[in-house]
Amino acid sequence: MGKRLSGSTFDLINTALLLLIAVLTLFPLYYVLCVSFTSSEQYLKGGLLLFPRDFTVEHYQYLFSTPMFPRAIRVSAFLAVFGTALGLAVTAALAYALSRKRLLGRKTLLILILFTTLFQPGMIPNYLLVRELGLINSTWSLILPMVSSGWNIFLMKSFYDSIPESLEEAAVIDGSNDLHIWWRIVLPLSLPALATFGLFFAVAYWNVFFNAILYINDFTKWPLQVVLRQILIDSNTSAGGGAMQEAGQVVSPQSRKMAAVIIATVPIMLVYPFLQRHFAKGVMVGSVKG
Amino acid sequence: MYRKRQLGHYVHLVARDRFLYMLALPGLLFFALFKYVPMWGLVIAFQDYSPYLGIRNSDWVGLDHFIRFFGSDDFYLLLRNTLAISSLNLLLFFPAPIVIAIMLNEARRQLFKRIVQTVIYFPHFLSWVIIAGISFIMLGQADGVVNAILNRLGFESVGFLTTPEMFWPMLIVQNIWKDAGWGTVIFLAALSGIDPTLYEAARMDGASRLRTIWHITLPGIRNVIVVLFILKLGEIMDVGFEQVFLMGNVAVSSVADIFDTYVYRNGVLNGEFSYTASVGMFKSIVGMIMVITANKLAKWLGQDGLY
């Protein structure tokens, strides 16, 4: 191992390197923030911006004054709330049923769900299905395909597996049926786990991008990520040029683009502390395997 | 008689658990409609599917689309790009979370460790569109931050986003920024399982910290590293599609075309549904074989695979 490092030298170098990693992680975000608060005239003067050169919120005001941007935020917020609620309900219910060992056909169903994680038919069959269902240009095309997944079922099932069946037996003797038991006993017990899953669902729905590229041609129904992409790339070279022209803009100045990036980041930042509290406990370690 | 009794028994079981089946029903319908119907839809890979005729009335062409695809130059280009990006990820991205996890594990102050973790996990949750936006301003040629720094140091500007040679490394850098921190979670879990008395003994023997890492920490998580590496090897056909789609541009198209971008362009945009369905099917089948083999291998090494 070459030269011997004394313990304190090691600690010093290790701390410094970790600090450097943290700074390299934060710096791009900080820089984007600075640019977003800098006027275009100042930005065009060039050079590095280690703090906003002149503090202005004009780019944020502009974005919120267009019809496009607030509308996209509403679409994404709707997806994040409604999609999460639906996804949680459907996934938790199926996972719970599959966690009860007495269920006839349980093994077969689990194998069938496992197979969906192994073999994905790909973009074209999915696209044709959504088209056949008449969901092109419908917000449902962004919600329904993400309602559940094999991984989510198995993660949630492994949580329910830890709830002993004996807990239900008492309730069964009381004459409660499975729906009551699920609603009155199992769901309250699983609230912390559901909260974690809910946050992951919400982030996934907020970040929906490619499904919207595939399924939504009507730019008034675009979620935020698609509009953000239109703002970021040269609008006149893209298919969405018309959409930004509606907002009276062909090419956005850099500062405005960065303001849009910040707006899309803020909601993630707001739920992040809650997310982190849960996965720090190791609840979600299994999800990292995937 | 026996069969009738058995059937009656099944009916009884289903009737008893009818509420459980009610709970399962919406989810099962979801899997049937959004996971299994598309699998059946793959039959169009063996047809000349026309949306007007539908699957029932379209002509069957056997393996024509597959033969066309394997005979085209496109196939080799897509395979090269996919394997190159995956291999670079395995080589350069994969070790990053291991190194960072070990560094975090060595950090003495718990508060400092927690703060660094909080910071480096965060980018994992950002969308690829946001990452693309950040990349444009960090790496752009005209006003990018990195080029501004290079200029100040007396170097020429580099077209990080528009030079074909730069494209693959740029993807790896993005991956590291986004996911190296998050990737530490599983290694930290493995590190916490190492017997603390081993460290105690090493300290008594006067072993240096680097020596302790080499002889205790690394062997302690070697199994996890090997298994995760094998499992990642199994996902070699999966390249970050949204990432490549967003970062690709005319200047780098020869190195930025992967199976999914090819399918999107020729299938969804140009309507060659049958041909691109066969391309997608090829990728899915190879992917599935790779994942199953990787899991077998991981299990053979005495570890839990994913399945």
Interface residues (C-beta under 8 A of the other chain):
Chain A: M1 R4 L5 S6 G7 F10 D11 N14 T15 L17 L18 L19 I21 A22 L24 T25 L26 P28 L29 Y31 V32 V35 Y43 G46 G47 L48 A89 V90 T91 A93 L94 A95 Y96 A97 L98 R100 R102 L103 L104 L109 L112 I113 L114 T116 L118 F119 Q120 P121 G122 M123 I124 P125 N126 Y127 L128 L129 R131 L144 P145 V147 S148 G150 I153 N177 D178 L179 W182 V203 W206 N207 F209 F210 L214 Q225 V226 L228 R229 L232 Q254 K257 M258 A260 V261 A264 T265 I268 M269 Y272 L275 Q276 F279 A280 G282 M284 V285 V288 K289 G290
Chain B: Y10 L13 V14 D17 F19 L20 Y21 M22 L23 A24 P26 G27 L28 F30 F31 L33 F34 K35 Y36 V37 P38 M39 G41 L42 I44 P51 I100 M103 L104 E106 A107 R108 F112 I115 V116 Q117 T118 V119 I120 Y121 F122 P123 F125 L126 S127 W128 V129 I130 A132 G133 I134 F136 I137 M138 D143 V145 A148 I149 W177 G181 W182 G183 V185 I186 A189 S208 R209 L210 R211 W214 L228 L231 F241 E242 F245 L246 D260 V263 Y264 G267 V268 F273 T276 A277 G280 M281 K283 S284 I285 G287 M288 V291 I292 L306 Y307
